[in-house]
Amino acid sequence: MSSNLITTFLAIVACLGVTDARAVERKDFAIENVAIVDVEHGRTTAPQTVVVSNGRIVAIGARAAVPGDATHIDGHGRFLIPGLVDAHVHLFNNASKRPPNTWSFPLYIANGVTGVREMAAWPDDIAVVNAWRVSIADGTLVAPRILAAGVVVDGSTPAEAAQRVDLAADAHADFGKLFSGVSVANWHAMLDEAATRTLPLAGHVPAGIPALVAAKAGQRTAEHLMQLFEACTPLESELIEARKGLAGSALVERMENDEPRVLDAFDARTCERVSRELAKTRQVQVPTIVLPWVESHRTSDVSADPRWRYLRPDERMRWQRFTAQTTPEQRAIAARRWDVARKIVLALDRANVPIAAGTDAPMPDVYPGFALHDELERLVDAGLTPAEALRAATLASAKLFGIERDAGTIAVGKRADLVLLAADPLRDIRNTRRVETVVLDGRVFDREALDALLAKAAADVQ
């Protein structure tokens, strides 16, 4: 993308989500008498004062000195958590060639989501991502940090697949994004080229590759529990053999046709064994179990949800079309998938497999920002403690992106991306929804500013 196009694009999007210039001005402040949620150890502290200057935490303590010109924020009876991260979102609509999902930016901030990972960009999109990053950093764009952005890598031959990896690396993408239809031969070509270019690969485990093989080969993350459903059955070898030689839509169709049999064959002991082996690889799982949950709970009138007003018209049309095409049989399969997904996630957690929270927003019924709270609740439904679920959206993501010295917990020296809650999330994970104040890079959005942000978001899409 040319510099002129980037400038024009920024002129259009820079004001999105900005309700009032004063609301996003960085300032020194202190949150006083607040209970800090220690996401690493799963506990809360006695009341502390957290002092922030120039976007960084500079002091924490019961008697921390507060500069005379700092703004005072009352934290009595409230709980402070690190900014939340959604590790699987889509900001671009390259398949449909629609504009980027900038309408979603204020929804993330209003829900305390201060960081996201973009999962399916094209090489030219990375220039747009970098322009967003500049505007977010200078406060002219109210949006979550784009902590990583991946470029889709595919191709019809091994040579073309390797070339797509080169294109992603040349664009300075953070990783190459894999999909289920990648053939075995192309996958090997991508791995070899990605190693040469030091470009991580992440995304779907291709449907012809066993889950453990992908993890041992170095695929950085695996999304949606792809191929773990098969791995948690006695059928995996048989299924992989039957998929040999398939690629693209034929491979995906075979995988989808196998699903009822795979779900029926789930075996807890097999899943426990696979999870223990997976833990040794340190591959991060991003299960996005909100997806089968919403798919199995979907109603015919998708517009009845009060969050519907925040969707752009083209997104509403897409959701309505998708819902109208969903059959009762598909909902029944989704319900079964939801049941098995919970069992797999619990096995992963018990084996200490790293889990990061992600949503796949804006898939139908998966509202950006709001859905991360849904995902945290679903992780608890699966058997994780509230502390473990919260860690998946904070410290686990910071470690995934290699920024744990800067983010993921609340400590002196770390960046001031913070969320002030009205109630303790370790007692009830649903309390992460009770957002009173969001701090983004030292810029404070109180409840009034957040409500104004949501009101503007709704007005902008009309």
N, C-alpha and C positions, 0 to 999 in steps of 0.2 A: 504494500500500500504506500502510495507517495506521501510526502510530507504535507502537501496541500490537502489531500483527502483526509489525512489524520486531523489536520487543523479544522477542517469543515466539520468532521465527525464530532470532534470535541466541543465545538461551538454548539452543537445540537444537544449533546448529552451532559455537558458539564454542570448544568443547573438541575439535572434530574435529582430529586430527593432533597434538594436544599430548600428548607422552609424559611430560613432567616439567616443571613450571614452571621449574626451574633450567636446563633445556636451552634455553629460549627467552629467558632473561634477557639483556638487552643489557649488554655489558661492554666495557671497554677491553682491547685485546689487540694483540699484535704477531706477525705471521708472519715468522719469521726465516730468512734464507739461502734464499729461494725464488726460482726463476726465474719472472719475470713474462712472460706471453705478451702481446706487443704485437699486438693483433688488427688495428690499423689498418695496420701496416707488414709484418705477417707474419713476425715474428721474436721470439726470446726474449732476455731480458736476462741479464747475469751475476747471480749471487745477490744479492738485495736483501732489506731488511727493510721490511715494510709495517706501519705503525702505524695503528690504528683507535681512534677515541674518539667516543663518543656517536653511533655509526652512520655516521661519516664517516671517510674516509682522511685522516689529518692529516700523515703523513710517509712518504716513500719514499726509501731510499738504502742504500748498503752500510754506512754507519755511522749510520743514523738513530737518534736518541735515543729510548729506550723508557722511558716513565714507570715508576717503581718499583712501582706497584700494578697494572700491566698484566699480563695473562696471556700467557705465552710459548707460541707454537705453532711446533713444529719444521717448517720447510719444506725442509730439506736434501734434495736429489734430487727435489723435487716441483715442480709447475708451477701457477701461479695464473692463472686466467682470470676475466673478468667473468661474473656470473650470466647464464645462458642464458635466451633468450626464445622462446616458442612463439607465433608471430604469427597462428595460426589454430586456435582451440579452441572447444568448445561446452560451456558450463557449465549451460545450461538445456535442458529437454526439452519445449518448448512444444507440439510437434506431438502427442506422446504424453501430455502433461499429467502426466508423472512428476516426482518431486522433482528439484531441482537436483543436479548431479554433484559434490556436496561430497566424496564418497568419493575423488575424484581429487586433491584438494589435497595430501595427503602424498606421493603418487606423484610429483608435480611437484618438490617440494622434495628428495626423496630422490635425484632424478636431476639436481639442480643447476639446475632450471628455476625461476628466481626471478621471472619475469614472463610474463604471457600476454595475448592479445587475445581477448575474447569476441565471437563472430561473429553470434549470432542471438538476441538478447533481444527481449522485448516492452517497451513503455513502463514498465509497473509493475515490471519486473525491475530497472530502474536503481536504484530505492530499495534493493533487496537488494544489488546490487553495491556501492553506496556504504556500506551497513552492513558488508559484508565488508571493505571498504577500511579502515574505522575499526578493526575488530578485528585486522586484519593489522598495522596501524600500531602498535597498543598491545601486540602480542605475544600476545593471547589466542586468536588463530586462526593456526595454522601453514598458510600457503597462499601461492601466488605472488601478487605484485602484479597487480591487474587494471589493466593499463596503458591499456586502451581497451575500451569495450563498445559494440557497435553494435545498433541496433534495426532490425528487418526493416521495409522499406518496400515496399509492393505496392499493390494496388488494381485494381478492374475498369474504371475510367475515369480519364482524365487528372485530373479534379477530385478523385477519391478518392485517386489516387496522390499528388497535391500535399498533400492533407490528412494522409496518412500521414507525409509528410516533416515536416509541422508537429507531429504528435504526437511524433515522435522528437526534434525540436528542443525541444519543450516539456518533455520528460522529461529533458533535458540529456544525451542520449546523445552519445557521442563521434563517431559517424558513423551514416549510414543504410546498411543492408545490402541489396544488390541480389541477386536470383536470376535464373536463366537465362530464366524464362518471362515476364519483364517485356516488354510490348509496346513498339514504337518510340514510339508516341504517349505512353504513360505515362512512358517513360524521359525524354523531352524535358520533360514536365511536372515530373518529379522534379528534373531538373537545374536548371530555372528556379527552383523553390521552394527547393531546397537552396542556390542562390546567394544568394537573398534572406535566408535564415535563417543563412547562413554555416555550413552543416552539410556536412561532407565526405561523399561517397558512396564506397562500397567494396564489394568482393565479386565476384560473377560478372559478367562482361560478358554482357549479355542476348544470346540466340542470334540475334536479328535485327540486331545492331549489329556492324560490323567492329571488330576489336580496336584499330586505330589511331584510329578515330573516337572510341571511348570514352576513350582515353588523351588525345587532344587536347581533348576536351570537359571534362576535369578529373577523371575518376574517379580517386580517390586510389590505390587498389590494385586489382589484378586477381588473382583466386584461381584455382588449379587449371589455369592456362594456358588458361582458357576463351576461345574464339574465336581463340587463337593457333594452335591446330591448324589451323583453317580458313585463317588468314592466311598460314600457311607452305605454302600450296599455290597452284597457278594457278586453283583453283576458287572462291576466296572470293566474288567478285562474283556468280557463278552461284548459289551456295548462299544468299547473302543475298537475292537476288531471289526465289528459290523460297520463302523463309520470310516474305515480305512479307505483312502482314495477319494473321499468326498470333500467338497469345498464350497464356500459361498452359501447360496440359498439352499442347495441340496443338503449340505451338512447341517444347517440350522433346522431345516424341516425334519430331518431324521432325529435330531436332538429333541425337538418338540413332540414328535410322535412317540418317542421313548419315555416321555415324562410320566405318564400314569403308572407305567410299570416300575419306573425308578422310585417314585414316591411310595408305592406299595411295598417295595423291597427294603426300605430303610432298616438298618440294623444298628442298634445303639453301641454294641461292643466294637463293631467295625469302625464306627464313627469315632469312638474314643481312641482306638489305635491310630487311625489316620490323623487325628488331631494332635496326638503326642509327636508323631513324626513331623507334622507340619510346623509345630512349635520350634523344632530344631533349626528350621530354615529361616526363621524370623520374618517370613513373608507376612505382610499386613493384610488382614481381611477387612473389607468394607461391605458388610452383608446387605445393607439397604433393605431390611426386612419390613420397612413401612410399605414397600411395594406389594407383596402378597397380601398384606393386611388391608390396604385400601382396595385392592382388586377383589377381595372376597367380601368386603363390606360395602361395595359400591351400590348406590341407589340409581334409579332410572332418571331422577331429576337432579343432575349434577349442579344445576344453578341454585339449588336451595341452600347451599352452604353460604353463610354470611361472608366468607372470605372471597366469594365469587366476584365481588365488586372490584377487587384489586387486579383482576386479570385483564390483559389487553384483548380487544375484540377478536383478533385472529387466534389468540390462544383459547378463548372461549369456544370458538367454532371447532378448533381441533379437539378439545375435550369432549364436546357434545357429539361429534362424529365418532370418536373412539368409543364413547359410552354406548351409543346406539348400536354399534357393531359387536358389543360384548354379549356373548351367548350365556345361557344358564350353565352350560357345560364348562365353559371357561371359568365362570365364577366358582364352580364346584372344584375344579382343578386348583384354582388359586387358594381356596380354603384348605385344601390338602397340602399345598405348597407352604402355606403359612404355618401349619401344624408341624411339618417336618423341619422347616427353617428354624423354628424356635429350638428344636432338639439339637440341630447342628450347632447353632450359636452357643448353646449351653455347653456342649462338648468342647468347642473351641475355647471358651472362657475357662473351663476347668483345667484345660491343658496349658493355659497361659499363652495362647496364641494372641498376638497383638490384634486388637480390634479397633477400628476407627469408625466413627459415626458418619454416615452419608445417606442421602435421600433420593437421588436421581431427579430432583426438581428441575423443571416443572412437568414431569410426567402427569397424566390426568389424575386429579384428586391429590396431587402432591404439591401443596402450596409452598412456594419458596419462603424460607424463614420459619414459618409455622410448622412445616413438616419435620424440621429437626427435632422439635419437642415431641412430635409423634414418634419419631425413630427412637428417642431416648426411652419413651414409655414402652415401646415394643421390645427394646433390649431388656428392660426390667421384666416384662411379661415372659421373656425367654428364660429368665432365671438369674440375670445379672443383678447385683445390688445397685441401688441408686448411685453409690460412689463409683462403681465400675462403669456404669453407663455414662456418668458425667465425665469420667476420665477419657472415655472414648471420643468425646467431643472437645477435649481440651489438650491434656498432656500427650495422649496417644497421637493426636494429629500433629502436635508440635514436633514430636520425635520423628514422625513420618516425613515431615518436610525439613528436618534437620535444623529447627529453630528453637529447640528447647532451652537454649541459653537466653533467649529473647522473649519467649512466650510459653503458654501452656500451664503456668502456675503463677501465683501472686508472690513476688519477691522483689527485694530492692534491686534496682538496675534493669528490671524488665520493662518492656513496653506497656504503656497504660491502655490496654484493651481489656475492659472490665464490664461486668454486668452486676448491678445492684438489685437483689431480689427481696420481695416482701416476706418470704418465708423460706425455711430450710429445705434445700433440695435433697439433702441426705436422708431426711425423714420421709419425704414423698417426692419422687422425681417430677411429678406434675407441677411442683413449685417452680421449676425453671421457666414456666410460662408467666410467672408473676413478676414481670420485669418493671422496675420503677425507674431505673436510670441506666443508660448505656454510655460507656466511655470508649471512643474510637480514637486511638492515637492522641490521647489527652484532650480530646474535644468532647464536651459533656452534653448529652441529650437527656434532659429530665423527662418525666412522664408527659408533661405538657408538650414538649418538643417532639416526643415520639408520636403522640396522638396527632399533632399537626403534620408530621411526616406521613402517617397513614392516610390522613384526610387528603393530603395533596396527591399521594399515590393513587387513590381512588378517583380523584378528579381528573388526573392526567390521562387515564386510560378511557375516559368516556368519549 
